[in-house]
């Protein structure tokens, strides 16, 4: 008697597929909710926070499936996937953000080929316009909704607690999904800036998060070690 083996998913494969479906669906949620007429400023702020949180999780996902370890490169860890927030002329002075892995320059700015592609529309790069003319304001291939002012009324983004680093607002993930809060140009220890306490990201509809009322702010928390991301 012979038995014919049937192909089936393993539990790990099923969990991975469910995670990917969850990430992709969260990408689509802001686009669907933005069609609701008469949405309040508070609702738009919450919508922006949902989008940002889903993109933080997507950055972590990219890091976990794209291990950058290279024993021939002593600063391989500077190539990890990260999400960075900023406001400058390339984003038309709006708060925007970019998801990228700095594979070639490492301690400099990324080039366009190092920026993630939008999984919903692969013709677009996951940036609202990056510093240094990587993608400028006239580039039609940037993701417009990653500019947060015109789309959602966001006027300030503030990093607090353990992830405050001068004017740099970014979160980096390694292949285990662990979050880091920065890299210095002279770092030689890949664990030196590991996040050991929760990082809080405040997204505000007023020009200064430090004086925002409860209705003007939504806080996202990234937990240390696991990188679990949730609303405060």
C-alpha positions in Angstrom: 0.0 0.0 0.0 1.3 3.4 -0.9 0.4 6.8 0.6 0.3 10.0 -1.4 1.6 12.9 0.6 -0.6 16.1 0.5 1.0 19.5 0.4 0.0 21.7 3.3 1.0 24.9 5.0 3.1 24.7 8.1 2.0 26.8 11.2 4.8 29.2 10.6 3.8 29.8 7.0 0.2 30.4 8.0 1.2 32.9 10.7 3.4 34.7 8.1 0.6 34.8 5.5 -1.9 36.2 8.2 0.7 38.8 9.2 1.2 39.9 5.6 -2.6 40.1 5.0 -3.0 42.2 8.1 -0.3 44.6 7.0 -1.7 45.0 3.5 -5.2 45.5 4.8 -4.0 48.2 7.2 -2.4 50.0 4.2 -5.8 50.1 2.5 -7.8 51.2 5.6 -6.8 55.0 5.5 -7.7 55.2 1.8 -11.2 53.8 2.5 -11.8 55.9 5.6 -10.7 59.1 3.9 -13.8 58.8 1.6 -16.1 59.4 4.6 -17.6 62.9 4.0 -17.3 65.4 6.8 -14.7 63.6 8.8 -13.6 65.7 11.8 -10.0 66.9 12.4 -9.9 64.4 15.3 -10.9 61.6 13.0 -8.3 62.6 10.4 -5.6 62.6 13.1 -6.6 59.1 14.1 -6.5 58.1 10.5 -3.0 59.4 10.1 -1.9 57.5 13.2 -3.4 54.3 11.9 -1.4 54.7 8.7 1.8 55.5 10.5 1.4 52.6 12.9 0.8 50.2 10.0 3.9 51.5 8.2 6.0 51.1 11.3 4.9 47.4 11.4 5.6 47.1 7.7 9.2 48.4 8.3 9.6 45.8 11.0 8.3 43.1 8.6 10.8 44.1 5.9 13.6 43.9 8.4 12.7 40.5 9.5 12.5 39.0 6.0 15.7 40.8 4.8 18.6 39.9 7.1 21.4 42.4 6.4 24.1 40.4 8.3 27.4 40.3 6.4 30.5 39.0 8.1 32.7 40.8 5.5 31.2 44.2 6.4 31.9 45.4 10.0 29.1 48.0 9.8 26.5 45.8 8.2 24.0 46.8 10.8 23.7 50.3 9.3 22.0 48.7 6.3 18.9 47.8 8.4 15.4 48.8 7.5 14.2 52.0 9.1 11.4 54.6 9.1 12.3 58.2 9.4 10.2 61.3 9.9 11.1 64.9 8.9 9.8 68.2 7.4 11.8 70.0 4.7 11.5 71.5 1.2 11.4 68.1 -0.4 8.1 67.4 1.5 6.9 70.9 0.9 7.7 71.8 4.5 5.1 69.2 5.7 5.7 66.4 8.1 6.4 63.3 6.0 8.3 60.0 6.4 10.3 57.4 4.4 10.9 53.7 4.7 14.3 52.6 3.5 17.4 50.4 4.0 20.6 52.3 3.5 22.6 49.5 1.8 25.4 51.5 0.1 26.2 54.7 2.0 25.2 53.4 5.5 26.0 56.6 7.4 24.8 58.9 4.6 21.4 59.5 3.0 19.9 56.6 0.9 19.6 56.7 -2.8 16.2 56.1 -4.5 16.8 52.4 -5.1 17.1 51.8 -1.3 13.6 53.2 -0.6 10.8 50.6 -0.2 8.2 50.2 -2.9 4.5 50.6 -2.0 3.1 47.1 -1.8 -0.3 48.4 -2.9 1.2 50.3 -5.9 4.7 49.1 -6.8 5.2 52.1 -9.1 5.4 54.3 -6.0 8.2 54.7 -3.5 7.3 54.7 0.2 8.3 58.3 0.9 6.5 61.6 1.1 9.6 63.3 -0.4 13.1 62.7 1.1 15.8 65.2 2.1 18.6 65.8 -0.3 16.6 65.6 -3.5 16.4 61.8 -3.4 12.7 62.3 -4.4 11.6 65.9 -4.7 8.2 67.5 -4.6 7.6 67.1 -8.3 8.3 63.3 -8.4 5.0 61.5 -9.2 6.3 58.2 -7.8 6.3 59.3 -4.2 3.4 58.2 -2.0 1.4 61.3 -1.5 -0.4 60.1 1.6 3.0 59.9 3.4 2.8 63.7 3.5 0.7 64.2 6.7 -0.4 67.8 6.7 -2.5 68.3 3.6 -3.9 64.8 3.8 -4.5 64.5 7.6 -3.9 67.9 9.2 -0.8 66.8 11.1 1.3 69.8 12.2 3.9 68.2 14.5 5.5 64.9 15.3 7.4 64.4 18.6 9.6 61.5 19.7 9.8 61.1 23.5 11.1 58.8 26.2 13.9 56.6 25.1 13.9 57.4 21.4 14.7 61.1 21.5 17.9 61.8 19.5 18.7 65.5 18.8 16.7 66.3 15.6 16.6 62.7 14.3 13.2 61.0 14.4 13.6 57.4 13.2 13.1 53.8 14.3 15.3 51.0 13.0 14.6 47.3 13.2 16.9 44.3 13.0 16.2 40.8 11.6 14.7 39.7 14.9 12.3 42.7 14.8 14.0 44.4 17.7 13.8 48.3 17.5 16.8 50.6 17.7 16.5 54.4 18.1 19.5 55.6 16.1 22.9 54.9 14.7 25.9 57.1 15.0 28.4 57.5 12.2 31.2 56.0 14.3 29.1 53.1 15.8 30.9 49.8 15.7 28.7 47.9 18.1 25.5 46.7 16.5 23.6 46.5 19.8 24.7 49.9 21.2 21.5 51.7 20.4 19.0 48.9 21.1 15.7 50.2 22.5 15.4 49.1 26.2 12.4 51.2 27.2 9.3 52.1 25.3 9.4 54.7 22.6 6.5 57.1 22.3 5.6 58.9 19.0 3.2 61.8 19.4 1.2 62.8 16.2 -0.5 66.2 16.7 -2.9 68.5 14.8 -1.3 71.6 16.5 2.1 73.1 15.8 3.6 72.0 19.2 2.9 68.6 20.6 4.1 69.7 24.1 1.0 71.9 24.5 -1.5 69.8 22.7 -4.9 69.0 24.2 -6.2 65.4 24.4 -8.2 65.9 21.2 -5.2 67.2 19.3 -2.8 64.3 19.9 -2.6 60.6 19.2 0.3 58.6 20.7 1.9 55.5 19.3 4.1 53.3 21.5 6.8 51.0 20.3 7.8 48.4 23.0 11.4 47.5 23.6 12.9 44.2 22.4 9.7 42.9 20.7 9.0 46.1 18.7 5.3 45.6 19.4 3.5 48.8 18.2 0.2 50.0 19.6 -1.7 53.1 20.6 -1.1 54.7 24.0 
